[in-house]
Amino acid sequence: MLDKEIITLAQGLYSPLFASRDTIKEAITYAYGIAKASENPAAVTTALHVVLNTIAQHLEDQVRDAHRFKADAFELWANQESREG
């Protein structure tokens, strides 16, 4: 149940209006650079949304990867059981 809540949270954070980065560190570095160089609130808001989008994407990816791993492990176990049984 927690996995579904995490995916729902991630989807709620993500805004397709803004970009994301490959890593959270990259997103924070980008946001820090924009905030440091700008007095424009819209630019800072954009930078923060890029960070949020990146975090949301990573949360969702982690949960999906965990589900795939669990499904693969169960399949391996079931195949082994059927061969031995």
C-alpha positions in Angstrom: 0.0 0.0 0.0 2.9 2.4 0.8 4.1 1.9 -2.8 0.9 3.2 -4.2 1.0 6.2 -1.9 4.5 7.0 -3.0 3.6 6.8 -6.7 0.5 9.0 -6.0 2.7 11.5 -4.2 5.2 11.5 -7.1 2.5 12.0 -9.7 1.1 14.8 -7.6 4.5 16.5 -7.4 5.3 16.2 -11.1 4.3 19.1 -13.3 4.6 18.5 -17.1 5.0 22.3 -17.6 8.5 22.1 -16.2 11.6 20.0 -17.0 13.5 17.6 -14.8 17.1 16.5 -14.7 18.7 13.0 -14.7 19.8 13.2 -11.1 18.6 15.0 -8.0 22.1 16.4 -7.5 22.0 17.9 -11.0 18.5 19.4 -10.3 19.6 21.0 -7.1 22.8 22.4 -8.7 20.7 23.8 -11.5 18.2 25.4 -9.0 21.0 26.8 -6.9 22.6 28.4 -10.0 19.3 30.0 -11.1 18.4 31.2 -7.6 21.9 32.7 -7.1 22.0 34.5 -10.5 18.4 35.7 -10.6 16.2 38.1 -8.8 13.3 37.0 -11.0 10.7 35.0 -8.9 9.5 33.1 -12.0 13.0 31.8 -12.7 13.4 30.6 -9.1 9.9 29.0 -9.2 10.9 27.2 -12.4 14.1 26.0 -10.9 12.3 24.6 -7.8 9.8 22.8 -10.0 12.7 21.2 -11.9 13.9 19.8 -8.6 10.5 18.6 -7.6 10.0 16.9 -11.0 13.3 15.2 -10.7 12.5 13.9 -7.2 9.1 12.8 -8.2 10.5 10.9 -11.2 13.1 9.2 -9.1 10.5 8.2 -6.4 8.3 6.7 -9.0 11.2 4.9 -10.8 12.4 3.4 -7.5 9.0 2.0 -6.6 8.5 0.6 -10.1 12.0 -1.0 -10.0 11.3 -2.6 -6.6 8.0 -4.1 -8.0 9.8 -5.5 -11.0 12.5 -7.0 -8.8 9.9 -8.5 -6.5 8.0 -10.0 -9.5 11.2 -11.3 -11.1 12.3 -12.9 -7.7 8.9 -14.6 -7.3 9.0 -15.9 -10.9 12.4 -17.4 -10.3 11.2 -19.0 -7.1 8.1 -20.4 -8.7 10.0 -21.8 -11.6 12.5 -23.5 -9.3 9.7 -24.9 -7.2 7.9 -26.4 -10.2 11.1 -28.0 -11.4 11.8 -29.5 -8.0 8.2 -30.4 -7.2 
